[in-house]
Amino acid sequence: MSFWSKMSMSRKIVVMMCVGIAAGVYWGPAVTAVKPVGDLFLRLLKMLIVPLVFFTLVAGVTSMESPDSLKKIGGFIVAFYLLSSLVFAAVGTAVALALRPGRGAEGVLGSVVKEVTVGTYSAIDTILNWIPENPVASMANMNMIQVIFFALITGVALLHLKDRVPVAIAFFRNMADVMIKITEFVMGFAPYGIGALVACVAGTIGGKMMTAIAKFFVADYAAVLVGMFVVYPLALKIWNVPALRFFKHVAPAMLVAATTTSSAATLPMEMNIAEEKLGLDESVYGFSLPLGNTMNMNGMAAAFGVIAVFAFDIFGVEITPLRLVQTVLLGLMLAVGAAGVKGAGIVMSAVFFESLGLPLGLVPILAAIWPVIDIPHTTGNVTGDMVGTMAACAKFGKVDWNVFNADT
């Protein structure tokens, strides 16, 4: 079985997904005997959600140099990353609303009955409910929006006290590393848990869900492609950067991102392109590209918009304007807080469902197709880092246009 141990995680998941589908089709409802294996995987995911999000978000905020260092170039880059992720989350939501990939499969995974619908809330009350009265209770009840809010406030406070609390900052960063390592352990079990859950899905839900998954696949790719080839060129145009030449220069990094589905693996090539092809100043790209590698997850933000609308239809939840606003903002926050490890999208999808009060029944289905849909997600993430860096350099006069315009 040495070939299996050497196989990448994404390939293992694909193999076990295929095994699960075959087992479900062959044995039908009897295949639910393996459901405890899948349930174990879901419980492990739930175990991770609160500490992973809390520690990685706090550590991410404290990784910034100082509040003052972000006022000029740093502030522009952070604002660009946040705004672009927000736009991508909105694009993903809009594309999903246009295509409605979950329609026709309503109720196949059960339904969610809310005692109080979102429509009975006011916008002000909803926003106030994001602020925890008791952060510990929020963590215990897995109220993820409140946990995220508290994590961001904690990170900002530590950043302001950076020189006075090095031990506290080191603690949060070390705990973030610990949670990422635990996540890697859990994801090592993912192929088997996903295989068992997919088997149960294939053996019990029939063709309606399979059709919905195909439509979801189309919606997800469409959302990211719209963002990459409509939103990004418009952003470049604002700072008079020729979009076609820019994409020609960054195409090698986009290819590496698509083939490895790893932003971290693409970072060295991004930095080389920034200097050798785009003519950008090292003082800017040396800060913006590593930061974007951690916090700028535009492709993931678009995916959350698609996932939310897909899940609302599947579980029979009414889609209201207020719920859509919540979806877009939550997609932004989770995309910024996504841990940089393989399978992070699967974990953050579980966080997403918990935050929206939805069951985790869609997690194994998303996990099964994640290796394929992660291709545009990672490519969108990496391209967004390059676009933000290019925009910052163009705005502050940090571009050697002779290098950028050279035909090399």
BAPADREN-603782 format. One line per field, with one value per residue (C-alpha): residue in three letters; x, y, z. Coordinates in steps of 0.5 Angstrom, whole numbers, plus 2048, in hexadecimal, padded with zeros to 3 digits. Layout:
! BAPADREN-603782
r (ala|...) .
u (X|...) .
v (Y|...) .
w (Z|...) .
This chain:
! BAPADREN-603782
r (met|ser|phe|trp|ser|lys|met|ser|met|ser|arg|lys|ile|val|val|met|met|cys|val|gly|ile|ala|ala|gly|val|tyr|trp|gly|pro|ala|val|thr|ala|val|lys|pro|val|gly|asp|leu|phe|leu|arg|leu|leu|lys|met|leu|ile|val|pro|leu|val|phe|phe|thr|leu|val|ala|gly|val|thr|ser|met|glu|ser|pro|asp|ser|leu|lys|lys|ile|gly|gly|phe|ile|val|ala|phe|tyr|leu|leu|ser|ser|leu|val|phe|ala|ala|val|gly|thr|ala|val|ala|leu|ala|leu|arg|pro|gly|arg|gly|ala|glu|gly|val|leu|gly|ser|val|val|lys|glu|val|thr|val|gly|thr|tyr|ser|ala|ile|asp|thr|ile|leu|asn|trp|ile|pro|glu|asn|pro|val|ala|ser|met|ala|asn|met|asn|met|ile|gln|val|ile|phe|phe|ala|leu|ile|thr|gly|val|ala|leu|leu|his|leu|lys|asp|arg|val|pro|val|ala|ile|ala|phe|phe|arg|asn|met|ala|asp|val|met|ile|lys|ile|thr|glu|phe|val|met|gly|phe|ala|pro|tyr|gly|ile|gly|ala|leu|val|ala|cys|val|ala|gly|thr|ile|gly|gly|lys|met|met|thr|ala|ile|ala|lys|phe|phe|val|ala|asp|tyr|ala|ala|val|leu|val|gly|met|phe|val|val|tyr|pro|leu|ala|leu|lys|ile|trp|asn|val|pro|ala|leu|arg|phe|phe|lys|his|val|ala|pro|ala|met|leu|val|ala|ala|thr|thr|thr|ser|ser|ala|ala|thr|leu|pro|met|glu|met|asn|ile|ala|glu|glu|lys|leu|gly|leu|asp|glu|ser|val|tyr|gly|phe|ser|leu|pro|leu|gly|asn|thr|met|asn|met|asn|gly|met|ala|ala|ala|phe|gly|val|ile|ala|val|phe|ala|phe|asp|ile|phe|gly|val|glu|ile|thr|pro|leu|arg|leu|val|gln|thr|val|leu|leu|gly|leu|met|leu|ala|val|gly|ala|ala|gly|val|lys|gly|ala|gly|ile|val|met|ser|ala|val|phe|phe|glu|ser|leu|gly|leu|pro|leu|gly|leu|val|pro|ile|leu|ala|ala|ile|trp|pro|val|ile|asp|ile|pro|his|thr|thr|gly|asn|val|thr|gly|asp|met|val|gly|thr|met|ala|ala|cys|ala|lys|phe|gly|lys|val|asp|trp|asn|val|phe|asn|ala|asp|thr) .
u (800|806|803|7FD|801|805|7FF|7FC|7F7|7F2|7F3|7F2|7EB|7E9|7EB|7E7|7E1|7E1|7E1|7DB|7D7|7D8|7D7|7D0|7CE|7CF|7CC|7C7|7C4|7C8|7CF|7CD|7D0|7D7|7D3|7D7|7DD|7DB|7D8|7DE|7E1|7DC|7DD|7E4|7E3|7DE|7E3|7E8|7E3|7E4|7EB|7ED|7EA|7EB|7F3|7F4|7F0|7F4|7FA|7F9|7F7|7FD|802|801|807|804|7FD|802|805|7FE|7FC|7FF|801|7FF|7F8|7F7|7F9|7F5|7EF|7F0|7F0|7EA|7E6|7E8|7E6|7DF|7DE|7E0|7DB|7D5|7D7|7D7|7D0|7CD|7CF|7CC|7C6|7C6|7C7|7C4|7C8|7C4|7BD|7BA|7BD|7BA|7B9|7BD|7C2|7BC|7BA|7BB|7B5|7B6|7B2|7B3|7B5|7BB|7B5|7B2|7B9|7BB|7C2|7C4|7C2|7C6|7CC|7CC|7CB|7D2|7D5|7D6|7D3|7D7|7DD|7DE|7D6|7D7|7DC|7D9|7D2|7D6|7D4|7D9|7D7|7D8|7DF|7E1|7E0|7E3|7E9|7EA|7E9|7EE|7F3|7F3|7F4|7FA|7FD|7FC|800|805|80B|808|805|80A|808|801|802|807|802|7FC|801|803|7FC|7FA|800|7FE|7F7|7F9|7FD|7F7|7F3|7F8|7F7|7F0|7F0|7F5|7EE|7EA|7EA|7E7|7E2|7E0|7E0|7DB|7D7|7D7|7D5|7CF|7CD|7CD|7CA|7C4|7C3|7C2|7C3|7C0|7C6|7CB|7C8|7C8|7D0|7D1|7CD|7D1|7D8|7D6|7D4|7DA|7DF|7DA|7DB|7E2|7E3|7DF|7E3|7EA|7E8|7E3|7E4|7EC|7ED|7E8|7EC|7F3|7F0|7EE|7F6|7F7|7FB|7FA|7F6|7F8|7FF|7FF|7FB|800|806|802|800|805|803|7FC|7FE|802|7FC|7F7|7FC|7FE|7F8|7FC|7FD|804|807|806|809|810|80E|809|80F|813|80E|80D|814|816|810|80C|811|80E|812|815|812|80B|80B|80F|809|803|804|806|800|7FB|7FD|7FA|7F4|7F2|7EE|7EA|7E8|7E6|7E1|7DE|7DD|7DA|7D5|7D3|7D3|7CE|7C9|7CA|7C9|7C3|7BF|7C1|7BF|7B9|7BB|7B8|7BD|7BB|7BF|7C2|7C4|7C8|7CB|7CD|7D0|7D4|7D7|7D8|7DC|7E0|7E2|7E3|7E7|7EC|7EC|7ED|7F3|7F9|7F9|7F6|7EF|7EE|7E8|7E4|7E5|7E3|7DD|7DB|7DC|7D8|7D2|7D3|7D3|7CC|7C9|7C9|7CA|7D1|7CE|7D1|7D8|7DA|7D7|7DB|7E1|7E0|7E0|7E5|7EB|7E8|7E5|7EB|7EF|7EB|7EB|7F2|7F4|7EF|7F2|7F9|7F7|7F4|7FA|7FE|7F8|7F8|800|800|7FB|7FE|805|801|7FE|804|809|80D|80D|812|80E|814|814|80D|80C|812|811|814) .
v (800|805|808|80A|80D|811|813|81B|81C|81F|818|814|818|817|80F|80F|813|80E|808|80B|80D|806|802|807|805|7FE|7FD|802|804|7FE|802|806|801|805|80C|80C|80D|813|815|815|819|81F|81F|820|826|828|828|82C|832|836|836|836|83C|840|83F|83F|846|849|847|849|850|850|84F|856|85A|860|864|86A|866|864|86C|86C|867|861|865|865|85E|85B|85F|85D|855|856|85A|855|84F|853|854|84C|84A|84E|84C|845|846|849|844|83F|843|843|83B|839|832|82F|830|829|826|829|825|81F|820|822|829|82F|831|838|83A|841|843|848|84D|84E|851|858|85A|85D|858|853|857|857|850|84F|852|84D|84F|849|847|840|83E|840|83B|836|837|837|83E|83F|846|848|844|848|84F|84D|84A|851|855|851|851|859|85A|856|859|860|85D|859|85B|85A|853|84F|849|84A|84B|845|841|842|841|83A|838|83A|835|830|830|830|829|826|828|824|81E|81F|820|819|816|81A|815|80F|814|817|810|80D|814|814|80C|80E|814|810|80A|80E|815|812|817|81D|81F|81D|822|827|826|826|82D|82F|82E|832|838|838|838|83D|842|841|842|849|84B|84A|84D|852|855|854|858|85D|85E|85F|864|868|869|869|862|85E|858|854|855|854|84D|84B|84D|849|843|83E|840|83E|838|836|838|833|82D|82D|830|833|83B|83A|836|83B|841|840|841|847|84A|849|84B|852|854|851|851|857|85B|85C|85F|85A|85E|85D|856|854|856|855|84E|84A|84E|84C|845|845|84A|84B|845|848|841|83E|844|843|83C|83D|842|83C|837|83B|83C|834|832|837|833|82C|82D|831|838|83E|843|84A|850|850|849|84B|851|84C|847|84C|84F|848|846|84C|84A|843|844|848|843|83D|839|838|830|82B|82A|830|832|82C|82E|835|832|82F|835|839|834|835|83C|83C|837|832|82A|827|822|826|826|81F|821|827|823|81E|823|828|826|828|82E|830|831|838|83A|83A|83D|843|844|844|849|84D|84E|850|855|858|859|85C|861|863|864|868|86C|86E|86E|868|865|864|865|863|85D|85C|85E|85A|854|84E) .
w (800|7FF|7F9|7FD|803|7FD|7FA|7FB|7FF|7F9|7F6|7FC|7FC|7F5|7F5|7FC|7F9|7F3|7F7|7FC|7F6|7F3|7FA|7FA|7F3|7F4|7FB|7FC|803|806|805|80B|80F|80E|810|817|814|810|817|81A|815|816|81D|81C|818|81D|822|81E|81C|822|824|81D|81B|821|822|81A|81A|820|81D|817|819|81E|818|815|817|81B|81A|817|812|80F|80E|807|803|808|809|801|800|806|804|7FD|7FF|804|7FE|7F9|7FD|7FF|7F7|7F6|7FB|7F8|7F1|7F4|7F7|7F1|7EC|7F0|7F1|7E9|7E8|7EF|7EF|7F5|7F1|7F0|7F6|7FB|802|7FF|805|80A|80B|810|814|817|81D|81C|814|813|810|817|819|817|814|81A|81F|81B|81B|822|823|820|826|82C|833|835|830|834|833|82C|82B|82F|82B|824|823|81D|81C|823|823|81D|820|826|823|81F|825|828|823|822|829|829|823|827|82D|828|82C|833|832|82E|832|831|829|829|82D|828|822|825|826|81F|81D|821|81F|818|819|81D|816|812|817|816|80E|80E|810|80B|805|809|80C|806|802|807|807|800|800|804|800|7F9|7FC|7FF|7FB|7F4|7ED|7F0|7F4|7EF|7EA|7EF|7F0|7E9|7E9|7EF|7EB|7E5|7EA|7EE|7E8|7E5|7EB|7EC|7E4|7E4|7EA|7E7|7E0|7E1|7E8|7E8|7E1|7E4|7EA|7E6|7E1|7E7|7E8|7E0|7E0|7D9|7DB|7D5|7D7|7DE|7DD|7D8|7DD|7E3|7DF|7E1|7E9|7E7|7E4|7EA|7EE|7EA|7EA|7F1|7F4|7F9|7FA|7FF|7F9|7F4|7F9|7F6|7EF|7F1|7F4|7EE|7E9|7ED|7EC|7E5|7E1|7E5|7E7|7EE|7F4|7F9|7FF|7FD|7FA|800|804|800|7FD|803|807|801|801|808|808|801|7FF|7F9|7F6|7FD|7FE|7F7|7F9|7FF|7FC|7F7|7FD|801|7FC|7FA|801|802|7FD|7FE|806|804|807|805|801|804|803|80A|809|803|806|80C|807|803|80A|80D|806|807|80E|80D|807|80A|810|80C|80E|809|809|805|806|809|805|807|80E|80D|809|810|814|80E|80F|817|816|812|816|811|812|810|80B|805|807|805|7FE|7FE|800|7FB|7F5|7F9|7F5|7EF|7F1|7F5|7EE|7EC|7F4|7F4|7EE|7F0|7F6|7F3|7ED|7F3|7F6|7F0|7EE|7F5|7F5|7EE|7F0|7F6|7F2|7EC|7F1|7F5|7EF|7F1|7EA|7E5|7DF|7DA|7DD|7DD|7D6|7D4|7CF|7D3) .
